[in-house]
Amino acid sequence: MNDPIDEEARLAALRRYEILDTPEEAAFDCITRIAAQIVDTPIALVSLVDDHRQWFKSHYGLEARETPRAVAFCAHAIRADVPLVVDDATRDPRFSENPLVTGAPHVRFYAGAPLKTSDGHRLGTLCTIDRSARSLTRAQEAALRDLAQIVVDELELRLTSRRLANELDISERSRQASHDSDMRTRTILNTVFEGIIVIDERGIIESINPAAERIFQIESAEITGCNINLLMPQPDRGRHGDYINAYLRTGQTKIIGKGREVMALRRDGRVFPVDLAITEMVLGQRRLFVGALHDVSERKALELQLQQKILEISQSYETIRQDLESAAQLQKGRLPHPSMNINGVEISSLYIPSTLLSGDMFSYFAISGRRVVLYSVDVSGHGVPAALLAVTLSHTLVPAFFDVSRRLGAATAGGDDGGASLADICVNTLARLNERFTLDEQDCQYFTIGFCVIDPAERKLAFGQAGHPNLLIVRKDGRVSSVGEGGVPIGFLTDDTYPAPTVDIAEGDRLVLLTDGVTECANEAGRLLEESGVGDILSSLAPLPIAAFTDALKDRLIAWKGDDQFSDDVSLIVAEI
C-alpha cells in the first residue's frame, strides 16, 4: 500500500543531509557494485529524489548523474516502504511509454528499495536495473533491503559527524569569548552539548561542566581539585604529567590546538572513546587548558556494525561468486566443441555470456546416420534461474530429436527413421517441447528456440522456430536470405502449431543460427544492430573460410557495440554445406 507523502517535509529532510551534488565516494560505490552483483544486473544506483530531478550519488553501470523526476522509476518507489519491483517495464502501463524504457538505457527490469530515514522520510532508493525482462528472488530482495539500510546508515553517520563538527566549532568560539567575560564563559560551559573540563598547568581540574558530568557519570564536587589523569585509562594516565611538562618546556604539542580521538575512563571503570580538542588559555599570569570532548561510543558502534555488515556481505558475495564460477564452468562444459565436421557439414560456433551464467544453450549432432541437427535456445532472464532451465533443456533436446525421428521413421513404409521428412521432425519436436514446457505464470520464465534439420546429401533443410530470430543463409555469392517468421515462444499457447519451412541449399552455402543477443546488440547511440545489420556484416565476410568468418563476425560485433561487455548473452552457430 502506498503511503501519503508530506513532500515538503521529505525535501527538507533530504536537504538536511547535504548530500545532493557532492562528489562520488567509494563507500557508496562499493554498495552499488555489490547490489549489481547480487541481483545480477548491469546497473545499480543510489538515487535521491529531489523536487524536479532524481540525482545519483552512485551510478554503477550508467554514465548519467541525474534524470528528470517526471520519468524516474524511483519517484514511484518512494511511495511505499517495500521495494518496487517491475519485471518487464514494457508490460507495465505505468512505465511502458517512459522514455527510459522506449529509449536509452532501455530499462526492462527495475527493483528499488526505499532509503527510509530514522524519522520516516524516504529520500530515494537503492535500485538495480536490467535491459532484459526478469524477476527478483526473495533472497535478492532481502539483500537489496539490507544494502539500502547500509546506505541510510552511511548518510546518518555523515549527518552525525557534521553535527559534531558544528557543535565543536561553536564550543571553540565560546571559549574565545571567555576572555571578555567570566560570567559569559560560565554560562556557555554549563549549557553546551560537549563536555568541557578546565585544568591548570599541573593537570588539576578547576571546573567541569554538566555535560562532562553526564559523560563521565561523576559529580563536579567529586572531581574538582583532582588530577585530570583520574579520567584516563592506562597508559595515558601514567604519561599525562610528562606530556604537560614537555609542552610547557618546549612548546611542542601532540594534541593541544588539535582534535583527535582518545580513550577516557568513567567512574565505574568503563573505558570509552571521545573526540577531544584542547585549547590553551592565558588569564593574567595563569596558563589554563580547556578540553572540549564528546562521547563517540554510539558513532563507533555504528561504524563497527557497518563494517561488520559490509564484511558479511562481501564474504557472502565471494562465496556466491565462487559457486557461480564453478556453475559457469559446468555449463560451458555442456557446449559442443567450437569447430566440428559432422557428416560433411563444417560447423563453427561463438559463445559470449553477458554474466557468469548464461541463458543461451546450443548444440549440433547427427541423427539417422546422415542428417544433422543444429539448435539454439535462449531462456528469458539472466543468472542462475535462466542457466538452470538452459541446462535442463540441453539434457532434454537431444533425446527428443532422436525419439521423434525414430518414431516418425518407424511409421514410413521402410520403417527407417531416416525416411521421416525434415519438416515433420521439426513440427513434432516443437509440439513435444510445447507440451512439456508450459509457461510458468508465477515466475514467467520461458524460452525461445530455433533449429535446423539438415540433409547434406539431398541439399535440403527444414527450420523449426518458436519466438527465436530467423535463420540467415549466406549464399556462396554473398547474398543473404532470411528464413522464418518468429512465432510464439515455447509454452505460451499449448495448442499452437509451429510451421517448419523446407529450403533448398547448395554446396558452399552457410547457415547462421543466432540468438537475439546478436540482433538486439546496441551501439553507443542506443541503435540496435537488427537482422538487416547482421545480414550486411555476413555478406561482407562471405569470402572468408568458416573459422575466420566466425572470428571476424565476433570482432565486428565488438566494434559495433564499442566494447566487449555485452548486456545480453551472444551465441551463434555457423554451418557450411
Secondary structure as GFF3:
##gff-version 3
##sequence-region A 1 577
A	DSSP	alpha_helix	7	16	.	.	.	ID=ss1
A	DSSP	alpha_helix	26	39	.	.	.	ID=ss2
A	DSSP	beta_strand	43	49	.	.	.	ID=ss3
A	DSSP	beta_strand	53	60	.	.	.	ID=ss4
A	DSSP	beta_strand	66	68	.	.	.	ID=ss5
A	DSSP	three_ten_helix	69	71	.	.	.	ID=ss6
A	DSSP	alpha_helix	74	77	.	.	.	ID=ss7
A	DSSP	beta_strand	84	86	.	.	.	ID=ss8
A	DSSP	three_ten_helix	89	91	.	.	.	ID=ss9
A	DSSP	alpha_helix	99	102	.	.	.	ID=ss10
A	DSSP	beta_strand	109	116	.	.	.	ID=ss11
A	DSSP	beta_strand	122	130	.	.	.	ID=ss12
A	DSSP	alpha_helix	138	177	.	.	.	ID=ss13
A	DSSP	alpha_helix	182	191	.	.	.	ID=ss14
A	DSSP	beta_strand	195	200	.	.	.	ID=ss15
A	DSSP	beta_strand	205	208	.	.	.	ID=ss16
A	DSSP	alpha_helix	210	216	.	.	.	ID=ss17
A	DSSP	alpha_helix	220	223	.	.	.	ID=ss18
A	DSSP	three_ten_helix	228	231	.	.	.	ID=ss19
A	DSSP	alpha_helix	236	250	.	.	.	ID=ss20
A	DSSP	beta_strand	259	265	.	.	.	ID=ss21
A	DSSP	beta_strand	271	283	.	.	.	ID=ss22
A	DSSP	beta_strand	286	295	.	.	.	ID=ss23
A	DSSP	alpha_helix	297	333	.	.	.	ID=ss24
A	DSSP	beta_strand	339	342	.	.	.	ID=ss25
A	DSSP	beta_strand	345	352	.	.	.	ID=ss26
A	DSSP	beta_strand	360	367	.	.	.	ID=ss27
A	DSSP	beta_strand	371	379	.	.	.	ID=ss28
A	DSSP	alpha_helix	383	410	.	.	.	ID=ss29
A	DSSP	three_ten_helix	417	419	.	.	.	ID=ss30
A	DSSP	alpha_helix	422	436	.	.	.	ID=ss31
A	DSSP	beta_strand	447	455	.	.	.	ID=ss32
A	DSSP	beta_strand	460	466	.	.	.	ID=ss33
A	DSSP	beta_strand	471	474	.	.	.	ID=ss34
A	DSSP	beta_strand	480	483	.	.	.	ID=ss35
A	DSSP	beta_strand	502	504	.	.	.	ID=ss36
A	DSSP	beta_strand	510	514	.	.	.	ID=ss37
A	DSSP	alpha_helix	516	519	.	.	.	ID=ss38
A	DSSP	alpha_helix	530	541	.	.	.	ID=ss39
A	DSSP	alpha_helix	546	561	.	.	.	ID=ss40
A	DSSP	beta_strand	570	576	.	.	.	ID=ss41
###
